[in-house]
Amino acid sequence: HELLGKLTVTKTDSETDRPIQGVVFDIIADEDVIRDGETTPLIKKDTVAATITTGADGTASYDRLPIGAGDTAKYRVVEKDAPKPYVVDPTPRHIQFIRQSDEATILYGMDWENTPQEGHVILNKKDTLDNVVEGVTFDVYATEDVVVNGQTIYENNQKIATLTTDDTGMLDIDGIAIGDDGDTRLKFVEVSAPVPYIKQGTGEYPITLKFKNGVAKVDGEIEATNDIATAQIDITKLDDDTDDPIEGAVFDVYARETVSLPNGDVLVEKDEKIDTITTNAEGKASIDNLYVDADGTPYEFVETSVPRPYVIPQETTTVTVKYKDINTAHVTASATITNMTTPGIVDVIKDDSETHKPVEGAVFDIIANEEIRINGKLI
């Protein structure tokens, strides 16, 4: 009878020890296998003698490997394919069947582990001025069930980690499981940011990691941006007596505190003039894109001009606007400023034409020689 070798390979997950089904191996002759009394090789060197696939128990066997006429027969086992997310291990395993007796079969067992592929994601955070942003915190969620070799690693909407950007504006997460279907879908959800930053849109950044054979790890990268919170201040200018709107009042607007980014970059200097605004026919004027901070930023409105017959107030108006939260891109504030008219004074001296003594009790009507209007209104 012909002496044969039997090879059994047991394939397991290197992390869980669970058996892996569906791993394919080629068994290849490392040398010519020649039967006793023959010169033509039964199996030539580097020829595939058999292809085997692991079953549900993680084992694959082949029991028809010829030993040939010699005392040994050398083969190598090469992993040809593996189910996702396992990475094919291309390193051949060399085996040798040694004749010890005339027993019909020589047994050889081999344990072989596979490591499931993992994912790695980097997120880079900058602001709209291209500054890196440190201290932004994200929650990382799976957005589908992730199953590896029949075992659920992440459930849909499961939070995987909470991470914060470093002083380079970067965070990264390693060791993300890749599912049996070859995909792992995640989302990075921005939950907090330093003042005065706000999230863009929903603040959610989805990413899909796809299995790639031949590498132990697949990489993904996210570019995320923070907007800078701003404010708008609306001014209404009214007549002090009538509450009618005053058109054409002019204000210089000044920041009365410095506003800076967390990295120290100054957005606006203390006492910096921001703009000049003028009220419209409705008595309104607005200024937008004002920077804010957590403690509140005061902006002073200095009236520099007003139509006659109004008087510029001696006191200026200061309005403070304050950063609210990561979800509020724009805060608003308002103020109403009134103007008094300039009164006209007429002095009449009545005296006797002969004695030039003052005459008491004379009554006069003061009659306009032309139309008099204030703020367009006939007086």
Secondary structure, 3 states (H helix, E strand, C coil): CCCEEEEEEEEEECCCCCECCCCEEEEEECCCECCCCCCCCCECCCCEEEEEECCCCCEEEEEEEECCCCCEEEEEEEEEECCCCECCCCCCEEEEEECCCCCCEEEEEEEEEECECEEEEEEEEEECCCCECCCCEEEEEECCCEEECCEEEECCCCEEEEEECCCCCEEEEEEEECCCCCEEEEEEEEEECCCCEEECCCCEEEEEEECCCCCCEEEEEEEEEEEECEEEEEEEEEECCCCCECCCCEEEEEECCCEECCCCCEEECCCCEEEEEECCCCCEEEEEEEECCCCCEEEEEEEEECCCCEECCCCCEEEEECCCCCCCCEEEEEEEEEEEECCCCCCCCCECCCCCCECCCCCCCCCCCCCCEECCEEC
